[in-house]
Amino acid sequence: MDIEARINNIVKIQLKDIPILDRLPELDIAINAAIDAGNTILEIYQGEIKKFTKQDDSPITEADLKSNETIKRILSQTKYKILSEEDYDDKSRISEEIIWIVDPLDGTSDFIDKTGEFTVMIALVKNKKPILGVIGWPTEKTLFVAQKGKGSFRYSNGEWSEITVTTISELPKCRTVGSRHHLSDKEKKFIKKLGIEDFTSVGSSLKVGKIASGEAEAYITTTNKMKEWDSAASYCIISEAGGKMTDISGNDITYNNKDVFHQNGILVTNKIIHQTIVDEFKKLE
């Protein structure tokens, strides 16, 4: 069986069994795009990875660009504009009610370092809110999928299962996940101040995937460098899993804005501990 046939076979199995009734047709398209892009990335991952540097000093590889082309080709079945990390943003999307927001390869540094912790992120945003989110984890043949009002689901080991956040409410018992490459001293000190000792470094959007799956309770970052494509798919997935995503001060996050930067960090939790962390952070200001 050639590569294309193998990919198509995987797609059919996954879409046939997905336990979301009355799902949007765009969700199937997004899943197809994430799977195809993931396989495109894996082909490059097997060989020598050549790294280049973008104007903002962030890394980029051939995999970022080829994944982007694969996703755009598949999403073009719809009429919606696409905001992607790897394309010029002419801002024409701002007047649109519905757009796609895409990160073709989230965790490029982890891809380069071959940690396996990189993902493909695709979200459909309507009236500034994600209404579906798909995160593909190519190396583990895993998907995180959500549609607004329909719950969050994970595909792994050939099976779909619904995922939900934990009900842990005591901060010392919470598990925190954070960036392997970008964790600041300020964040380290704040996590310690909260009394959270269980900390794990995790690459890309898998941090949110762990919280949505009940494998962690909090992700805290104060950076102003994250952009809409870094969180749009995650927003839908964590929300439908019963968790919460805001900025670090507890303000809600919107999408398809003129300024794509999240200027005030990101806080993702199981929802129960959310306000406590926000309140503690405000004491630092």
Beta strands, then each sheet from edge to edge (+ up, - down):
strand 1: 51-53
strand 2: 59-61
strand 3: 81-84
strand 4: 98-106
strand 5: 119-126
strand 6: 129-137
strand 7: 142-147
strand 8: 151-156
strand 9: 159-163
strand 10: 175-178
strand 11: 198-201
strand 12: 218-221
strand 13: 244-246
strand 14: 266-269
sheet 1: 1+ 2-
sheet 2: 3+ 4+ 5- 6+ 7- 8+ 9-
sheet 3: 11+ 10+ 12+ 14- 13+
end
